[in-house]
C-alpha cells in the first residue's frame, strides 16, 4: 500500500505543477495578442496618450471606474505618448470590465521599447494597443 500512495503523491504533485501551464496556454489563445508580439500604444482619437499601470489589479480597477483621485492615478502610472513601441509580455483575457462599455477587455503586460519610459514594464488595456507596423497587422488595432 505505501507504494501506491507514493505514486499517487507523485502523480498529484506533477498534476499541480503542470496545471498552470495548461491554463496559461488556453488563456493565451483567447487573448487579442500573444507574448513577444510588437505593438504600438495609442488610445482613442480624442485622447491618444496611454496610461501604463504598475499593476494589473490597478488597471482593472481603473477601467471599472474605481480609483481614488488624480493623485492616486499619477502615483501608479506613467503616461506614454501615442506611437510608443512596446513588446507584449503577458495577456489576461477579458479581465477588465470598463464602466462605460459593454464589452470586456484584455489586460496586457508590456515592456516599453521606445520613448522616455523605455525598459519599463507595465499594464495596458487591449483597446490601447495596435499591431506594430511592419508586422502582420500593418498598424491595425489588436482588439478582439
Backbone torsions as a table, in degrees:
resi	resn	phi	psi	omega
1	UNK	NA	-38.7	179.7
2	UNK	-59.7	-33.1	179.7
3	UNK	-65.0	-40.8	178.6
4	UNK	-64.1	-43.1	179.5
5	UNK	-63.7	-41.3	179.5
6	UNK	-60.4	-44.0	179.3
7	UNK	-66.6	-36.0	177.1
8	UNK	-64.7	-40.8	178.7
9	UNK	-65.0	-43.4	178.7
10	UNK	-62.9	-44.7	179.9
11	UNK	-63.2	-45.5	179.8
12	UNK	-63.3	-40.7	177.9
13	UNK	-63.5	-43.4	178.7
14	UNK	-64.0	-40.4	179.2
15	UNK	-63.5	-40.3	178.6
16	UNK	-66.0	-35.9	179.5
17	UNK	-72.8	-33.7	-176.3
18	UNK	-89.1	-20.7	-177.2
19	UNK	-58.0	-45.3	179.2
20	UNK	-60.9	-32.6	178.7
21	UNK	-65.3	-40.1	179.2
22	UNK	-67.7	-41.8	178.7
23	UNK	-64.5	-42.9	179.4
24	UNK	-62.3	-43.0	180.0
25	UNK	-62.5	-42.8	178.2
26	UNK	-64.7	-42.5	-178.3
27	UNK	-64.5	-39.6	-179.1
28	UNK	-64.2	-31.7	179.6
29	UNK	-69.8	-25.5	-178.2
30	UNK	-89.1	-13.2	-176.6
31	UNK	-77.5	157.4	-179.5
32	UNK	-75.5	-18.4	178.4
33	UNK	-139.2	163.6	178.6
34	UNK	-115.9	149.5	177.4
35	UNK	-56.1	140.5	-178.2
36	UNK	94.9	-14.8	-179.4
37	UNK	-72.4	145.7	176.8
38	UNK	-91.2	133.8	-179.6
39	UNK	-134.8	164.2	174.5
40	UNK	-117.9	135.3	-179.7
41	UNK	-91.2	130.0	174.7
42	UNK	-167.7	129.0	178.9
43	UNK	-85.6	-148.9	-177.8
44	UNK	-79.6	172.1	-175.5
45	UNK	-65.3	-31.8	-178.3
46	UNK	-69.2	-41.8	-179.5
47	UNK	-139.7	86.7	-171.5
48	UNK	-77.7	-11.3	177.4
49	UNK	-65.7	153.4	-175.8
50	UNK	-123.5	129.7	170.9
51	UNK	-76.6	129.7	173.1
52	UNK	-109.4	112.8	-173.4
53	UNK	-86.3	151.9	179.7
54	UNK	-82.9	-10.5	176.2
55	UNK	-149.0	149.5	179.0
56	UNK	-64.0	-40.6	-179.1
57	UNK	-62.3	-40.8	178.4
58	UNK	-66.8	-38.9	175.9
59	UNK	-59.6	-46.0	-179.0
60	UNK	-63.8	-43.5	178.1
61	UNK	-62.5	-43.2	179.6
62	UNK	-62.1	-44.6	179.2
63	UNK	-60.7	-34.9	-179.7
64	UNK	-78.5	-5.2	179.2
65	UNK	92.1	11.8	-178.5
66	UNK	-106.3	99.5	173.8
67	UNK	-148.6	154.5	-175.8
68	UNK	-71.1	-70.5	-178.8
69	UNK	-155.6	179.4	-177.9
70	UNK	-60.9	-38.5	179.4
71	UNK	-60.7	-39.8	178.6
72	UNK	-65.6	-38.0	178.7
73	UNK	-64.1	-50.5	-177.0
74	UNK	-68.6	-21.9	177.1
75	UNK	-72.3	-20.5	-174.1
76	UNK	-122.1	13.2	179.5
77	UNK	-136.6	162.1	162.6
78	UNK	-122.7	153.8	-177.3
79	UNK	-104.8	119.4	179.8
80	UNK	-99.0	136.7	176.8
81	UNK	-72.2	152.4	177.1
82	UNK	-60.3	139.1	-178.1
83	UNK	96.3	-4.9	177.0
84	UNK	-60.5	131.2	-179.6
85	UNK	-89.2	145.0	-179.6
86	UNK	-148.4	162.6	173.6
87	UNK	-115.7	134.5	179.0
88	UNK	-73.2	129.0	178.8
89	UNK	-102.3	-39.7	179.9
90	UNK	-156.6	165.3	-179.8
91	UNK	-147.7	131.8	176.5
92	UNK	-118.9	110.2	-171.6
93	UNK	-70.9	135.6	169.7
94	UNK	53.0	34.9	-179.0
95	UNK	-94.0	-16.6	178.9
96	UNK	-99.4	133.2	-177.6
97	UNK	-120.9	83.2	-176.5
98	UNK	-55.5	135.8	-176.4
99	UNK	-62.2	-37.2	-175.2
100	UNK	-106.6	32.9	179.6
101	UNK	-145.7	152.8	-179.8
102	UNK	-90.1	-17.9	-178.3
103	UNK	-100.1	156.0	175.5
104	UNK	-87.2	158.9	178.5
105	UNK	-128.7	157.2	175.8
106	UNK	-81.5	149.6	169.2
107	UNK	-98.2	122.1	-174.1
108	UNK	-112.1	121.8	173.1
109	UNK	-84.0	128.8	-176.7
110	UNK	-131.0	157.4	168.0
111	UNK	-114.7	125.4	-178.2
112	UNK	-74.4	131.1	-175.6
113	UNK	-112.3	-5.8	179.2
114	UNK	-147.1	166.5	177.2
115	UNK	82.6	-174.7	-174.7
116	UNK	-67.7	-16.8	-179.0
117	UNK	-103.7	17.9	-179.1
118	UNK	-52.1	134.3	179.4
119	UNK	91.7	-11.6	179.4
120	UNK	-81.9	149.2	175.6
121	UNK	-107.6	151.4	177.8
122	UNK	-173.0	-169.7	-174.0
123	UNK	-127.8	136.5	176.8
124	UNK	-136.2	164.5	175.2
125	UNK	-83.5	154.3	-180.0
126	UNK	-62.1	-25.9	178.7
127	UNK	-71.2	-15.1	-178.8
128	UNK	-95.8	3.7	-179.4
129	UNK	-117.7	148.9	178.6
130	UNK	-138.6	145.5	-179.4
131	UNK	-62.2	139.4	-176.5
132	UNK	-67.3	142.2	176.1
133	UNK	-61.9	144.1	-177.0
134	UNK	91.2	-12.0	176.6
135	UNK	-93.1	-163.1	-178.0
136	UNK	-67.6	-28.3	-172.1
137	UNK	-94.5	-8.0	-179.7
138	UNK	46.1	47.9	174.2
139	UNK	83.4	6.2	179.2
140	UNK	-73.2	159.1	177.3
141	UNK	-64.7	146.2	178.0
142	UNK	-96.3	10.2	-180.0
143	UNK	-66.4	158.3	177.6
144	UNK	-73.7	NA	NA
